[in-house]
Amino acid sequence: MLSSRLPKDLSPSPFFAELERAKACAKKGAAEGGLSFIDMTVSSPVKAGLPVELDAAVDEGRESFGCWNPDAAGWKSAREAVVEYYRERGGNFTAGQIILTASTSEAYSVLFKTFCDPGDVILTPMPGYPLLDTLAQLEHLECAPYFLKIRRENARKLATDERREGAAFRFVLDSDSLLAAPEKAKILLLVSPHNPTGHCVSREEWNVAVRFCEENDMILVVDEVFGDYGFSNKVSRTWKYVFGACHPERKSIYETSQLVDLVELGSKEQDLWDAGGNDFINLPEDGPKCPIFWLNGLSKAVGSPQLKLGWMAFYATRERFEEIRAALEFVEDAYLSVSAPAQALGTSLLPKAAAYEAQVKERLLANWQTLREAFPAKYCPEVLGGWYAVVRLGEDDEELTLRLLKEKHVLVQPGFFFDFDEDGWVVISLLQEPATFKDAVQRMKELQ
């Protein structure tokens, strides 16, 4: 009776059933005056005491909540707010390159419907977030892995402070693993910063990925929902590898003449393409030959997944841009799932995102410092960005996860859930309140 898109067995596995029982016991024990329960899997800043201020945004956008102004790409005012979000960070997209969605997950669904047929293959990172496999399966697609591997840097190449802090181990893209891609592969998916390893795509890795997609006529998709939470100057937002960086202090492209202001923002005039009706798109003539999509949303930018607003910014060659934009809007128009309140709130909240992100990032960096001081570098690879870190504590991650919960009342995620190729890894969130985080890390050390 049920669709073949769904797993044959929807019941929890024996491990996760036991984990839920152990979590209930740990919470009960804490409530009765025992050792406190610490959730090191928390993924929402709101639950970690970092809510965004919504009252002013609601007041500002309230008049638009009742509007019905359907646009397959999303309200232009909301898309312009996304453009300004990028501009403040050195990006120079235009509103014609932005498609709004109800979430990043929906953006994946739109891309899968637009570019793939049933049975096609999506290349996803391993280790990686299991939701990607579920989203592909729901579209009758398959996932095939490429790999992130741990590399130990040559100590001679590291600065003195890096050697002292133990920043010699980090995850990198195993470019050779791309060569095993199946013939029906249609999309290469990068996640930067990566959940859960903290890997960020370097320029060298970017060039490899682009060249691979060009040679195999594939689409390149970059999930950068954690893009504002980078920790290292060794890497950059990947759209800067394509467009360079504009000057964030210059005025909005929508204040006066669009073409003049685009040039002032740092775009070369020869890179600006008129799609018709003075709709200028930033498409460098010497840019990549493969279409590229960058996915993001309010869930991380302002810590508000409940508002359900995401977007994709995209690049394509001039010959293919209009065809691709029309196809995306055709799919979007079938659902029109982005609500008026979401677009109104997004327009109000995005200008405040930088201040919010700075607050969250301060906590992430403090907790990352606590973690790297507690564990040797080879057991705790460097995090270049994102909300998560990984630690190798022993030989069996299922046993480790359950012992931590039962004996130390600390909840972590087991590495097998993310398809680590070695046992013994656990994944933790860097969002917890710093004193609580430090307590949890100390309990983790005691377990070794």
RAMODA-V408212 format. One record per residue. N is the residue number from 1. RES is the residue in one small letter. PSI is psi in whole degrees, -180 to 180 (NA if undefined). OMEGA is omega in radians with two decimals (NA if undefined). D_FIRST is the distance of its C-alpha to the first C-alpha in Angstrom with 1 decimal. Layout:
n	res	psi	omega	d_first
N	RES	PSI	OMEGA	D_FIRST
N	RES	PSI	OMEGA	D_FIRST
//
This chain:
n	res	psi	omega	d_first
1	m	-39	-3.09	0.0
2	l	157	-3.11	3.8
3	s	150	3.07	6.7
4	s	-8	3.04	9.2
5	r	-26	-3.03	11.7
6	l	153	3.00	11.1
7	p	149	-3.13	12.9
8	k	-30	-3.12	11.4
9	d	114	-3.11	13.5
10	l	1	3.14	14.2
11	s	152	3.14	16.9
12	p	148	3.11	20.5
13	s	160	3.11	22.4
14	p	-37	-3.13	25.3
15	f	-50	-3.09	27.8
16	f	-28	3.03	26.5
17	a	-43	3.10	26.0
18	e	-37	3.12	29.7
19	l	-41	3.12	30.7
20	e	-39	3.11	29.5
21	r	-42	3.14	31.4
22	a	-36	3.12	34.5
23	k	-41	3.11	34.3
24	a	-40	3.12	34.3
25	c	-41	3.14	37.3
26	a	-43	3.11	39.1
27	k	-39	3.13	38.8
28	k	-44	3.12	40.0
29	g	-40	3.12	42.9
30	a	-41	-3.14	43.9
31	a	-25	-3.13	43.8
32	e	11	3.06	46.1
33	g	6	3.12	48.7
34	g	-162	3.13	47.6
35	l	134	-3.10	47.0
36	s	151	3.09	45.3
37	f	130	-3.13	41.7
38	i	121	3.12	41.4
39	d	106	3.12	38.2
40	m	20	3.04	38.8
41	t	3	-3.03	35.3
42	v	129	-3.07	36.0
43	s	-1	-3.11	34.8
44	s	125	3.06	36.0
45	p	-31	3.12	39.7
46	v	-43	-3.14	39.4
47	k	-14	3.12	38.5
48	a	16	3.08	41.4
49	g	26	-3.13	43.9
50	l	59	-3.14	44.0
51	p	151	3.02	42.6
52	v	148	3.12	43.5
53	e	116	-3.05	45.6
54	l	-21	-2.99	43.5
55	d	-48	-3.11	45.9
56	a	-39	3.14	48.1
57	a	-40	3.11	45.1
58	v	-45	3.13	43.6
59	d	-41	-3.10	47.0
60	e	-37	-3.05	47.5
61	g	-3	-3.00	44.2
62	r	-38	-3.09	43.7
63	e	-24	-3.11	45.1
64	s	-8	-3.06	42.4
65	f	-32	-3.09	39.4
66	g	6	-3.10	39.4
67	c	145	2.98	39.8
68	w	99	-3.07	37.4
69	n	71	-2.98	38.5
70	p	133	3.07	35.5
71	d	120	-3.06	36.2
72	a	-36	-3.14	33.5
73	a	-13	-3.06	35.5
74	g	159	-3.14	36.3
75	w	139	3.12	39.5
76	k	-36	3.13	42.5
77	s	-38	3.12	44.2
78	a	-38	3.10	41.4
79	r	-35	3.09	41.3
80	e	-34	3.06	45.1
81	a	-36	3.07	44.7
82	v	-42	3.08	42.5
83	v	-44	3.12	45.3
84	e	-36	3.05	47.8
85	y	-47	3.12	45.8
86	y	-40	-3.10	46.1
87	r	-42	3.13	49.7
88	e	-20	-3.12	50.7
89	r	11	3.09	49.4
90	g	8	3.14	51.1
91	g	158	-3.14	48.4
92	n	53	2.97	49.1
93	f	167	3.02	45.9
94	t	166	-3.09	46.1
95	a	-29	3.12	43.8
96	g	-10	3.12	42.7
97	q	7	-3.09	41.2
98	i	131	3.02	39.0
99	i	124	3.13	35.5
100	l	146	3.09	34.2
101	t	170	3.13	30.7
102	a	-13	3.13	29.1
103	s	169	3.03	29.1
104	t	-37	3.10	29.5
105	s	-41	3.10	25.8
106	e	-35	3.09	25.4
107	a	-42	3.05	28.3
108	y	-46	-3.11	26.5
109	s	-42	3.11	23.5
110	v	-45	-3.14	26.1
111	l	-41	3.12	27.8
112	f	-42	3.12	24.8
113	k	-34	-3.05	23.8
114	t	-37	-2.96	27.5
115	f	-11	-2.98	28.4
116	c	152	2.98	25.5
117	d	156	3.09	23.3
118	p	134	-3.12	20.0
119	g	-13	3.09	21.3
120	d	169	-2.97	24.5
121	v	138	3.02	25.9
122	i	130	3.09	27.2
123	l	119	-3.07	30.2
124	t	153	-3.08	30.1
125	p	147	3.04	32.8
126	m	124	0.00	32.7
127	p	161	-3.10	33.3
128	g	175	-3.05	31.2
129	y	126	-3.02	28.9
130	p	-19	3.13	25.3
131	l	-32	-3.10	23.9
132	l	-40	3.11	24.8
133	d	-39	3.14	22.4
134	t	-45	-3.14	19.5
135	l	-39	3.10	20.6
136	a	-44	-3.12	20.8
137	q	-38	-3.14	17.4
138	l	-15	3.07	15.9
139	e	14	-3.09	17.8
140	h	37	3.09	16.8
141	l	165	3.10	20.3
142	e	154	3.05	22.0
143	c	140	3.02	24.8
144	a	141	-3.02	27.9
145	p	148	2.67	30.7
146	y	169	-2.90	34.3
147	f	146	2.89	36.4
148	l	132	-3.11	38.7
149	k	156	3.11	41.4
150	i	131	3.09	44.2
151	r	137	3.05	47.6
152	r	119	-3.13	51.0
153	e	146	3.01	53.4
154	n	121	-3.05	56.9
155	a	-30	-3.12	59.0
156	r	-24	-3.11	61.8
157	k	-10	-3.09	59.6
158	l	144	3.04	58.8
159	a	161	-3.08	61.1
160	t	-44	-3.11	63.0
161	d	-32	3.10	60.9
162	e	-40	3.10	57.6
163	r	-40	-3.12	59.0
164	r	-38	-3.10	60.1
165	e	-3	3.08	56.7
166	g	31	-3.10	54.9
167	a	49	-3.05	52.9
168	a	-10	-3.11	52.9
169	f	131	3.07	49.2
170	r	161	3.07	46.4
171	f	141	3.10	43.2
172	v	161	3.09	43.6
173	l	125	3.03	41.4
174	d	90	-3.02	41.5
175	s	-29	3.13	42.0
176	d	-28	-3.11	42.0
177	s	-19	3.07	38.4
178	l	-27	-3.08	37.5
179	l	-15	3.12	38.8
180	a	10	-3.09	35.9
181	a	136	3.09	33.5
182	p	160	-3.10	31.1
183	e	-31	-3.07	32.0
184	k	16	3.11	29.0
185	a	130	-3.10	29.9
186	k	-32	-3.04	30.2
187	i	132	2.95	30.8
188	l	122	-3.10	33.1
189	l	120	3.00	32.4
190	l	145	3.04	35.4
191	v	116	-3.03	35.4
192	s	113	-0.08	39.0
193	p	149	-3.00	39.8
194	h	138	3.00	37.2
195	n	115	0.31	35.0
196	p	5	-2.92	35.9
197	t	-17	-3.07	38.9
198	g	10	3.08	41.0
199	h	140	3.01	41.6
200	c	145	-3.05	42.8
201	v	123	3.08	43.1
202	s	168	3.11	46.7
203	r	-40	3.12	48.4
204	e	-44	3.11	48.6
205	e	-38	3.11	44.9
206	w	-46	-3.14	44.2
207	n	-39	3.10	46.3
208	v	-46	-3.11	44.4
209	a	-44	3.14	41.0
210	v	-46	-3.14	42.2
211	r	-40	3.12	43.9
212	f	-44	-3.14	40.8
213	c	-39	3.11	38.7
214	e	-44	-3.07	41.5
215	e	-24	-3.07	41.9
216	n	13	3.11	38.2
217	d	52	-3.10	37.4
218	m	163	3.07	35.0
219	i	138	3.09	34.4
220	l	123	3.14	35.8
221	v	131	3.14	34.1
222	v	114	3.02	35.9
223	d	109	-3.12	34.3
224	e	42	-3.13	37.4
225	v	-24	3.07	36.2
226	f	16	-2.99	38.8
227	g	-29	-3.12	41.4
228	d	-2	-3.06	43.9
229	y	47	3.06	44.1
230	g	145	-3.09	45.9
231	f	-12	-2.92	48.6
232	s	142	3.05	50.5
233	n	6	3.11	52.7
234	k	-18	-3.09	51.9
235	v	172	-3.08	48.8
236	s	169	2.95	48.0
237	r	135	-2.95	45.2
238	t	-23	3.11	44.0
239	w	-20	3.06	44.6
240	k	-25	3.07	48.2
241	y	-22	-3.13	48.1
242	v	-48	-2.98	47.4
243	f	-9	-2.94	49.4
244	g	-162	-3.12	52.0
245	a	138	3.06	52.7
246	c	-176	3.14	54.2
247	h	106	-3.02	56.6
248	p	-25	-3.07	54.8
249	e	-10	-3.09	57.9
250	r	164	-2.96	58.3
251	k	162	-3.13	57.3
252	s	145	3.13	54.0
253	i	-8	-3.08	53.3
254	y	6	-3.10	52.7
255	e	-38	3.13	56.1
256	t	-133	-3.14	58.1
257	s	125	-3.06	57.7
258	q	-46	-3.09	54.4
259	l	-46	-3.14	55.9
260	v	-45	-3.08	59.0
261	d	-33	3.07	57.1
262	l	-41	3.10	54.6
263	v	-42	3.12	57.6
264	e	-30	-3.13	59.1
265	l	-8	3.08	55.9
266	g	-7	3.09	56.5
267	s	138	3.03	54.6
268	k	139	-3.07	56.9
269	e	-34	-3.13	57.5
270	q	-13	3.11	56.6
271	d	-11	-3.09	53.1
272	l	124	-3.07	52.3
273	w	130	3.13	50.6
274	d	108	-3.14	50.7
275	a	0	-3.14	47.3
276	g	140	3.13	49.1
277	g	34	3.13	50.5
278	n	27	3.11	52.0
279	d	86	-3.07	48.6
280	f	132	-3.12	49.8
281	i	138	-3.13	47.4
282	n	95	-3.10	48.5
283	l	91	3.14	47.8
284	p	133	-3.10	50.4
285	e	-30	-3.12	51.4
286	d	23	-3.12	51.6
287	g	-179	3.13	48.3
288	p	155	-3.13	45.4
289	k	-7	3.14	43.9
290	c	146	3.03	40.2
291	p	143	-3.12	38.4
292	i	136	3.13	38.2
293	f	134	3.06	36.2
294	w	124	-3.06	37.1
295	l	138	3.14	34.5
296	n	-178	3.14	35.7
297	g	179	-3.10	35.5
298	l	-15	-3.06	36.8
299	s	-37	3.12	34.8
300	k	-35	-3.07	37.5
301	a	-37	3.06	40.3
302	v	22	3.06	40.9
303	g	37	-3.01	38.6
304	s	71	3.10	36.4
305	p	-25	-3.10	32.6
306	q	-18	-3.14	32.1
307	l	-17	3.03	33.7
308	k	63	3.00	31.0
309	l	121	3.05	33.2
310	g	-179	3.10	33.2
311	w	163	2.95	34.6
312	m	135	2.99	35.1
313	a	137	-3.04	38.6
314	f	159	3.11	38.9
315	y	143	2.99	41.3
316	a	164	3.06	41.3
317	t	157	-3.09	44.2
318	r	-31	-3.12	45.8
319	e	-26	-3.03	44.6
320	r	-9	-2.98	40.9
321	f	-52	-3.07	41.0
322	e	-39	3.11	40.6
323	e	-43	-3.13	37.8
324	i	-44	3.13	35.8
325	r	-42	3.13	36.6
326	a	-39	3.13	35.6
327	a	-43	3.10	32.2
328	l	-43	-3.12	31.6
329	e	-31	3.07	32.6
330	f	-46	3.12	30.4
331	v	-46	-3.13	27.3
332	e	-38	-3.08	28.7
333	d	-22	3.13	29.6
334	a	-20	-3.06	26.1
335	y	-40	-3.08	25.4
336	l	53	-2.96	28.9
337	s	-11	-3.13	27.5
338	v	119	-3.05	30.9
339	s	159	3.07	32.4
340	a	-46	3.11	36.0
341	p	-39	-3.14	36.8
342	a	-44	-3.13	35.5
343	q	-39	3.11	37.6
344	a	-44	-3.14	40.6
345	l	-38	3.10	40.4
346	g	-41	3.12	40.0
347	t	-36	-3.12	43.1
348	s	-35	-3.01	45.0
349	l	-34	-3.05	43.8
350	l	-37	3.08	44.1
351	p	-18	-3.14	47.9
352	k	1	-3.01	47.9
353	a	-40	-3.07	45.5
354	a	-43	3.14	48.4
355	a	-40	3.12	50.0
356	y	-46	-3.12	46.8
357	e	-37	3.13	46.0
358	a	-39	3.13	49.5
359	q	-45	3.14	49.0
360	v	-44	-3.09	45.8
361	k	-36	3.10	47.3
362	e	-43	3.11	50.3
363	r	-43	3.13	48.2
364	l	-46	-3.12	46.2
365	l	-40	3.12	49.4
366	a	-44	-3.13	51.0
367	n	-37	3.08	48.1
368	w	-39	3.11	47.9
369	q	-41	3.09	51.7
370	t	-43	-3.09	51.2
371	l	-46	-3.08	48.6
372	r	-25	3.07	50.6
373	e	-22	-3.07	53.7
374	a	-29	-3.03	51.9
375	f	143	3.07	50.5
376	p	150	-3.03	52.0
377	a	-35	-3.07	50.8
378	k	-17	3.08	49.3
379	y	-7	-3.09	46.9
380	c	81	-3.08	46.2
381	p	151	-3.08	46.0
382	e	136	3.04	47.3
383	v	120	3.10	45.1
384	l	-16	3.13	45.9
385	g	168	3.07	43.7
386	g	-172	-3.05	40.7
387	w	2	-2.99	39.8
388	y	159	3.05	39.1
389	a	160	3.12	41.0
390	v	145	-3.14	40.4
391	v	137	3.08	42.6
392	r	112	-3.01	42.7
393	l	-18	-3.06	43.8
394	g	-145	-3.00	43.4
395	e	-24	-3.06	41.5
396	d	107	-3.04	38.1
397	d	-29	3.07	36.4
398	e	-48	3.13	34.0
399	e	-42	3.14	37.0
400	l	-46	-3.13	39.0
401	t	-45	-3.13	36.4
402	l	-40	3.13	36.2
403	r	-43	3.11	40.0
404	l	-41	-3.10	40.7
405	l	-45	-3.07	38.5
406	k	-40	-3.05	39.8
407	e	-33	-3.03	43.5
408	k	-3	3.13	44.1
409	h	37	3.10	41.5
410	v	123	-3.14	40.6
411	l	123	3.04	37.0
412	v	175	3.08	36.3
413	q	136	-3.13	33.4
414	p	146	-3.10	33.3
415	g	-30	-3.09	33.9
416	f	-26	3.14	31.0
417	f	-24	-3.14	28.6
418	f	10	3.08	30.3
419	d	42	2.97	30.5
420	f	142	-3.11	34.2
421	d	-4	3.04	35.5
422	e	151	3.11	38.0
423	d	163	3.01	37.5
424	g	-2	3.14	39.3
425	w	144	2.96	38.5
426	v	154	-3.10	37.6
427	v	132	3.13	36.9
428	i	151	3.07	38.6
429	s	144	3.08	38.9
430	l	12	-3.02	42.4
431	l	-16	-3.04	41.9
432	q	156	3.06	43.1
433	e	134	-2.95	46.4
434	p	-42	3.13	49.1
435	a	-41	3.09	50.7
436	t	-42	3.12	47.3
437	f	-45	-3.13	46.4
438	k	-40	3.09	49.7
439	d	-46	-3.12	49.2
440	a	-42	3.14	45.7
441	v	-40	3.11	47.2
442	q	-41	3.10	50.0
443	r	-37	3.11	47.6
444	m	-40	3.12	45.8
445	k	-37	-3.12	49.1
446	e	-24	-3.11	50.0
447	l	-22	-3.06	47.0
448	q	NA	NA	48.3
//
